[in-house]
Amino acid sequence: MKLSLRTFQIRQTADLFGDIEKQLAPLEDLVPITAAHVVVGKYRDQNPPFCAAVHLEVPGPDIHVLSRDHTLAAAFQKVRDELRQQILLRHVHRQQQRKTRLKMRREPVSF
């Protein structure tokens, strides 16, 4: 996975980059991720002030998530949970489609 990180009003450090990379790594077990684009920022004039946004490039439609909270850790935790939920929902949807197609194939054709 190629990770790109952009920050706004937050110092971009190796620790921040490594922490984000470590938190996104378990998602690769669920779906192959080509690239992850992460934006984190602090907006003083908005409440809650911290914002985290992630765009995952995956097979099929890309996944986008945005979250806000009072701490950066909490905002990113919400993003990570939402990403996991969207990935799992895709798996369930695909399984249901496969089952439907199999049922349609098995039904006898009547003329």
Contacts in CASP RR format, 6 or more apart in sequence:
PFRMAT RR
TARGET T0000
AUTHOR 0000-0000-0000
METHOD contacts of the structure
MODEL  1
MKLSLRTFQIRQTADLFGDIEKQLAPLEDLVPITAAHVVVGKYRDQNPPF
CAAVHLEVPGPDIHVLSRDHTLAAAFQKVRDELRQQILLRHVHRQQQRKT
RLKMRREPVSF
1 24 0 8 1.000
1 25 0 8 1.000
1 28 0 8 1.000
1 33 0 8 1.000
1 34 0 8 1.000
1 35 0 8 1.000
1 36 0 8 1.000
2 34 0 8 1.000
2 35 0 8 1.000
2 36 0 8 1.000
3 17 0 8 1.000
3 20 0 8 1.000
3 21 0 8 1.000
3 24 0 8 1.000
3 35 0 8 1.000
3 36 0 8 1.000
3 38 0 8 1.000
4 35 0 8 1.000
4 36 0 8 1.000
4 37 0 8 1.000
4 38 0 8 1.000
5 12 0 8 1.000
5 16 0 8 1.000
5 17 0 8 1.000
5 20 0 8 1.000
5 38 0 8 1.000
5 39 0 8 1.000
5 40 0 8 1.000
6 37 0 8 1.000
6 38 0 8 1.000
6 39 0 8 1.000
6 40 0 8 1.000
7 16 0 8 1.000
7 39 0 8 1.000
7 40 0 8 1.000
7 41 0 8 1.000
8 39 0 8 1.000
8 40 0 8 1.000
8 41 0 8 1.000
8 42 0 8 1.000
8 43 0 8 1.000
9 41 0 8 1.000
9 42 0 8 1.000
9 43 0 8 1.000
9 44 0 8 1.000
10 16 0 8 1.000
10 40 0 8 1.000
10 41 0 8 1.000
10 42 0 8 1.000
10 72 0 8 1.000
16 40 0 8 1.000
20 38 0 8 1.000
20 40 0 8 1.000
20 76 0 8 1.000
23 76 0 8 1.000
23 80 0 8 1.000
24 33 0 8 1.000
24 36 0 8 1.000
24 38 0 8 1.000
24 54 0 8 1.000
24 80 0 8 1.000
24 83 0 8 1.000
27 33 0 8 1.000
27 56 0 8 1.000
27 80 0 8 1.000
27 83 0 8 1.000
27 84 0 8 1.000
27 87 0 8 1.000
30 84 0 8 1.000
30 87 0 8 1.000
30 88 0 8 1.000
30 91 0 8 1.000
31 56 0 8 1.000
31 58 0 8 1.000
31 59 0 8 1.000
31 87 0 8 1.000
31 90 0 8 1.000
32 58 0 8 1.000
32 59 0 8 1.000
33 56 0 8 1.000
33 57 0 8 1.000
33 58 0 8 1.000
34 57 0 8 1.000
34 58 0 8 1.000
35 56 0 8 1.000
35 57 0 8 1.000
36 54 0 8 1.000
36 55 0 8 1.000
36 56 0 8 1.000
36 57 0 8 1.000
37 54 0 8 1.000
37 55 0 8 1.000
37 57 0 8 1.000
38 52 0 8 1.000
38 53 0 8 1.000
38 54 0 8 1.000
39 51 0 8 1.000
39 52 0 8 1.000
39 53 0 8 1.000
39 54 0 8 1.000
40 50 0 8 1.000
40 51 0 8 1.000
40 52 0 8 1.000
40 53 0 8 1.000
40 72 0 8 1.000
40 75 0 8 1.000
40 76 0 8 1.000
41 50 0 8 1.000
41 51 0 8 1.000
41 52 0 8 1.000
41 72 0 8 1.000
42 49 0 8 1.000
42 50 0 8 1.000
42 51 0 8 1.000
42 72 0 8 1.000
43 49 0 8 1.000
43 50 0 8 1.000
43 51 0 8 1.000
46 68 0 8 1.000
48 68 0 8 1.000
48 69 0 8 1.000
48 70 0 8 1.000
48 75 0 8 1.000
49 70 0 8 1.000
50 68 0 8 1.000
50 69 0 8 1.000
50 70 0 8 1.000
50 71 0 8 1.000
50 72 0 8 1.000
50 74 0 8 1.000
50 75 0 8 1.000
51 66 0 8 1.000
51 67 0 8 1.000
51 68 0 8 1.000
51 75 0 8 1.000
52 66 0 8 1.000
52 67 0 8 1.000
52 68 0 8 1.000
52 72 0 8 1.000
52 75 0 8 1.000
52 76 0 8 1.000
52 78 0 8 1.000
52 79 0 8 1.000
53 64 0 8 1.000
53 65 0 8 1.000
53 66 0 8 1.000
53 67 0 8 1.000
53 79 0 8 1.000
54 63 0 8 1.000
54 64 0 8 1.000
54 65 0 8 1.000
54 79 0 8 1.000
54 83 0 8 1.000
55 62 0 8 1.000
55 63 0 8 1.000
55 64 0 8 1.000
56 62 0 8 1.000
56 63 0 8 1.000
56 64 0 8 1.000
56 83 0 8 1.000
58 87 0 8 1.000
63 83 0 8 1.000
63 86 0 8 1.000
63 87 0 8 1.000
65 79 0 8 1.000
65 82 0 8 1.000
65 83 0 8 1.000
65 86 0 8 1.000
66 79 0 8 1.000
67 75 0 8 1.000
67 76 0 8 1.000
67 78 0 8 1.000
67 79 0 8 1.000
67 82 0 8 1.000
68 75 0 8 1.000
69 75 0 8 1.000
69 77 0 8 1.000
69 78 0 8 1.000
END
